[in-house]
Amino acid sequence: MIYQVRHETRYSYAREVSLAAHVLHLLPRSLRGQRVLSASVAADPAAARRRDGLDHFGNAVTWLFLERPHTRFEVLSEAVVKVGFPSPPEPESTPAWERVAALAASGGPEAWEAADYLFESPMLPSAPEAGAYAAPSFGAGRPLLAALLDLNTRINRDFRFFPGATTISTPVADVLRHRKGVCQDFAHLMIAALRALGLPARYVSGYIRTRPPPGMEQRVGADQSHAWVGCWLGPSHGWIGLDPTNNLVVGDEHVIVAWGRDYGDVSPVRGIILGGGEHRVDVEVTLAPVPDAAEASSEEWTAHAR
C-alpha cells in the first residue's frame, strides 16, 4: 500500500517571538516493510539555519533556528510512503516471555538493540501497578506473542478512547485509575506494563489509515498523529508493532515516523522560544492511499531505480 502524507502545524503567538529553536520529528523512517519514496519539510518563516540528521534512535530529525521576529510559525511535512510490514510469526512459535526477559536482562550482542527500551524513561518512571495490570496475560511459560496479543486486546477492551481526558504529561497511574485516554496514553500504559515485567518496549509515532463513514468523503486534514508500541520478541523474531488503541498488529495501514523510549523522544514539533506569550497551535493531518495508477507508476519507477 502506498500513502501520501501531509502534516501541517501552525503556531500563532500573542506577542512577537524574537528567537526560536525547534526540533522536528516529521520525516518517516526507511526500514524493512516501509519505503519512503519522497519526503520534505518546509517552514514559514524560513529558518536562518537548518540541519538535518539522525538522533540516537535512528530517527530523521530536522533542527531549525529562527532569528527573524515573527508572530506565527508554520511547518509542513509531506511524504509518499510504501508500507507492507511482514506478517507476524505464529504466536505459539515465539519463545516464552520469561526467556525473552532473561535475554534482555543479560545484554550482550543478542540484546543490544533492546537495551534502550528496557528501563524507565523521563515520561515513564517505574510503574509496578502497570505490571500488575498486565500480569494475567503473562502466565508462566506463555509464548511472548500470545501474551502480547492478549494484553493488546485487554487494553482495547478495558479503556475508553476519550479525547481531552488526559494531557501529554498524564501519569500511567492516572490512566489506570480512570480507564480512559487517547492513543498516547494506551501506548504509554502498555510500555510501562511490559517494562515492569522486564520486557523491552518502545514508543512508536506515526499515522494510521482512517476511513470515513459510509457515503461520506474523506475530510482533508481530519486525520491525526497516532501512537502504538514496538515489542521485542527476541533475537530470532525481532520487533513487532502492536496498536492497543485499535487492537491491531501493525501491517499495511500504519506509517512509522519515529520511535523512542516515550513520547518525549519523538514529539513531532518541540522548541524553545524567546517571547511569544500565549500561543495557539493547530494541526491538520491527511493520510490518503495513492490511487492504483499512481501506485503502478511508483512500482515501475522503483524497478528502474534499482
N, C-alpha and C positions, 0 to 999 in steps of 0.2 A: 504494500500500500504506500502511495506517495501522498504527502500532505504539504500544503502551503500554510505557513505560519506567519501571522502578523501580530506583533505585541507592541502596543503604544502606551507609553506612560507620560502623563502630563502633570507637572507641579506648578501651582500658582501661589505666589508669596504676597503677603500683605505689605511687606516693605522690601526695598531693594537688597539683593544679595550681592555683596562686594566680591567675594571669592568663594569658590566651591571645588571640592574634590569628590568624585564619585567612582564607585566600583560596581561594575555591571556583570552579572551572570545571565546572559541572554542568548548566547550562541549555542545551539545544540551540539552535543558531543558526537564525534565519529567513533563508532565502535562496532563490534560484531553484532549484526542484527539491525544496525542503523547507519545509513549512509547519508551524509549531508551533501546535497547536490549544489546548493548555493546558500549563502548566509551573509547578512550585513547588519551593521548597527550604525545609526546616524543620530546626531544630537543637534538640538537647536536651543540656545545659541551654540555655535561650533566651539569646540574646545581649543584652548590655546596650545595645549599639549595633550597628546593621546598615546597610550601604549597598550598593545595587545599581547597577551601571553597566556601562560597556563599557571594555575595555582597549585598548591601542594597535592590536591586530589586529582590533578589532571584535567580540571575543567577549564574551558576557554573563559578568559577574563579580559575585560576592557577597562582601563583606568583613564578617566577624563579629568582634566584640570581646567577650570574656567576662571579667567581673570577679568572678564568684562562684566560690569554691573548688569544685573538682569532681575526681572520680577516674575519670569516664567522659565521653566526648563522642561524640554520635551525630548524623549528618547524613543526612537522607532527601530525595532528589530524585525527583520523579515528573513525567512528561510524556506527552502524546499528540501524536504527530508523524506527518504525512503526507509520504511521500517518493516521489519518482519523478524521478530526475535525468535530464537529456536524454541521448539516445544519443550516443556519441562520433562524431566525424567519421570518414570513411574514412581509415585510416592513411596511404595514399598521397597523400591530398589535403592533408596538413599540410606546412608548409614544412620545408626541410632543417634539421637540428638546428643546423648552424653558423650559419644565418641567424637563428634564434631566440636563440642565444647572443650574436651580434653585436648584436641589438636590445636584449637585456637589458643588455649592457655599455654601450651608448650612452646609456641613461637617457632622460630626456625624457618627454613626455606618453604615449607608447605603452607605456612600460615602468615607469611609476611604481609600479604595484601589485605588480610583481615584485621591486622593489629590496630589500625586507626579507629576501628568501629566496634571495639570490644569494651571500651571503658566509658565512664561518664564523660560528658562534654558540657560546655557552658550552659546550654539551654536544657540539657537532660542530665541533671545530677542523679545520683543513685536513687532508685525508686523501688524498694522491696515490695511495696503494695502492688506495683505493676507486675512483678514476678509472681506474686500470689494469685493475681487475676489469671495469668497465663498458665499456671501450674496444671489445672485439669486437662489441658490439651497435651501435656508432656508427660505421659505415663512412662514408667520405667521401660527402657529399651525400644520405645516407639520410633519408627523411622522419621527422620527430621522433617521431610517434606510433608508427610501425613500430619504431623503435629502442627506445622506452619499453616497448612490449609485449614485445619480445624480452628486455629486461633484467628485466622483471617475471617472466617465465617462468623465466629462468635462476636468479634468486634462489630462487624456489619450488622449483626442481629441485635446486639445489646445497646448500641449507641445510636443516637438520633442526629442526623445531619441538620444543624441549626445555625445558619449564619448569624453572626452578631452575639452569640452566646459566649464567645471567648475572644481573646486578643492574641497577638503573636507571642506574648510572654506568659500565657496561662499555664500554670504547672500541671504536670500529668496527674498529680493527686486530685486537683480540682476537676479535671476531665472525668476521672474515675468516679468521683463523688456525684457529679451532676448528670453523667451519661449523655452528654451532648456536646457538639462542637462541629468543626469542619475538617477537611482532609488533612491539614497540618497537624491538628490535634490527634487524629486517629493514627497518623504515621508516627508521631512522637510517642504515643502510648505503646504502639507495637514495638518500636525500637527499644524503649525503656524496659519493656517486659522481657524481650529477648536478651538484652544485655544483663538483666538481673539473673538470668539463667546461665550466663556465661557464653552466650551465642553472639557472634558479630552481626551487627545490623547497621545499615546506613540509610540516611535520609536522601530521597531522590526527588528532584523537582523537574517539572516539565509540563506537558499538556496531555489531555485525553480527548478523544473524539466524542462529541456530543451530537445528539440527533434531535431535531425539532419535533414538536407534537405532530401527529398525523394531520396532513393537509396544510401544514404551516411551513413557510420557508425559513431556512437557517438565518438568524439575525446576525449581521456583521457586527463584530465587536462584542458579542454577548458571551463568548467563552471566557474562561479564567485559567490562571495558572493552576496546576494541580500538584499534589504530593503523594508519594507512596513509599514503599520500603524495599530496600535491597537486602536480601538474606543470603548468607554464605552457607552453602551446602557441603563444604569441604573441598579439598583439592581436586577430587575426581569430577565433581559436578559444577564447581564454581558458584557464581551468583545467580539468583533468580529474583525477579521483581514481583511483589505482591501488593495489591491495592485494597486495603481494608475498607476504604470508603465505599467501594463498589463490589467488593468480594470477587476480585478478578486476579488471575495470573496475567502479568504483563505480556502482551503478544503483539498484535499489529494495530492497536488503537491507542497506544501511548507513544509520545515523543519525549525522549530524555534530553534535558538541558544540562543538568549538573547533579553531582551528589557530594555529600559531606557527612559530618557527624550529626548535624541537626540543621534546622532552618537557618541559623545564623551564618553557617558556612556558605550558603548558596542563595542568599537573598537576591532577587532579581536586580534591584537598584538600591544601593546603600551609599551614603555620603556624609560629608561634613561641610557645613556652610557657615559663612560669616555674614550675619544679618538675616533678613528674611522674615523674622517674626512668625506669626501664624501662617500656616500654609494648608493648601488643599491638594490632594492627589487624586487623579482619575486614571483608570486603567481600562484599556479595551484590548481584548484578545480575540483573534479569529483563527480557528484551525479548520481548514477545509480540504477534503480529498481533491486531488488533482484529477480532472476528467480522464477517461480511459485513453483518449487520443494523445493527450499530453504525456500520460504515463508511458505509452508505447514509444513516443519520441524520446523520452528520457532513457528508456531501455536501450534504444538504438544508439543514443549518444554515449551511454556508459560502455556499450560493446566496442564502439570505435575508440573510446578513450583508453581502453586497457592496453 
